[in-house]
Amino acid sequence: MDDFVQPSVITAIADAEFEGMVSSALFESGWSVIARPLDFATLEKNLNEATNRSLLVIYSVDLPGLTGAKLKKLAPLNHSLFGFADASGSARGHGEISQRPTNSEELLAYIRGNIRSPLSRVPLLQSKEKFKAKIIGIGSAGHFTGATTLALNLAQELALLEKKTLLIDANFQASAIATLLDLRKIADEDRWRDLSENLSVAEITQSKIVDFPNRASEAAAYFDFIIVDLGSLQNISNDLSDRRWSSQVKIWVSRFTHSIFISAGSDVLQVKRLRELCDDLADMKLPAEISLFITPTEQRSKRERIQAADFQPFSARDVQYLPVDTKLCAAARKERTTLFEINAKAPLRKAFAAIALQITA
């Protein structure tokens, strides 16, 4: 199936309440649900009528007539299969069955994260509640808006609060954290590199992406916080349905993150890009809470400041303005360190410390 085209969907679910949730979530997100069979015989008929088409088949093990032998017959077909347990949570002896998602956001994140080439195995639905770590994705509404500065210094502030924190550079277009901290060959580390008792750093490259979900799950079981620098989010709707290696971290973050922080500037072009991104996010219904962090221009008045209500129907958890301090940031880059090490009393450093306190409260 094409990297950017959503396949047609068949829902084969007997439980009316669960099927209604699945179908509604897909319809509202623009997916084409072409059939809703209530037994396996009808499912086979629908599949036979849809020859030469790539389909996404979402089924549950309570489908009347479903057996392991019949299910195996579907494997050679050019379709992606998503199997869910029955209402009691039982897989009824079938393999590769996920627990039912509890809401539409979890369902959509799971589907976006697992659409693959035909015949590839679909990972089971995992729950972020099983992770020790609180995961925060940090991205930007454009370029040069301070996302990496936010990610790096937020990770430092969490470490200062004695929270074991992993900072991941997944900005494939412009990785910068290793350079900003003067870390050599950080991308060669098998897992991560410990910089201090509570702060570790990792950089994701194409060679590491195959095993990224396993490595990320291992990290999530060990750290208190994982901060992921995602780079630009301007093409997020395409990235979350894309099979290219560079999209895989964003897909994982969309499924498991607790919060997404978006950095943006406040001039006319940057605000336009932010509004476009927020329109996309409103349609996608990601499960994470999303906050906006704006770096204002020096001329922007308080009356012109962006409010959460300005982005309806997108609902931001919070909109915060960060102090402007180009000299402090330049000094940190020159010394290859964080703002805390340059001037702990600076307003911008204090703003990052306050954010860290908020998310640990």
ABEGO torsion letter per residue (X at the ends): XBAABBBBBBBBBABAAAAAAAAAAAAAAGBBBABBBABAAAAAAAAAAABGBBBBBBBBAABBGBBAAAAAAAAABBBBBBBBBBAAGBAGGBBGBBBBBABAAAAAAAAAAABBBBGBBBBBBBBAAABABBBBBBBBABBGAGAAAAAAAAAAAAAAAGBBBBBBBABAABBAAAAAAGBBGAAABABBBBABAABBBBBBBAAAAAAAAAAAAAAAAABABBBBBAEBAAAAAAAAABABAAAAAAAAAAAABABBBBBBBABAAAAAAAAAAAAAAAAAGBABBBBBBBBBBAABBAAABBBAAAAOABBBABBBBBBBBAAAAAAAAAAGBBAAAABAABAAAAAAAAAAAAAAX
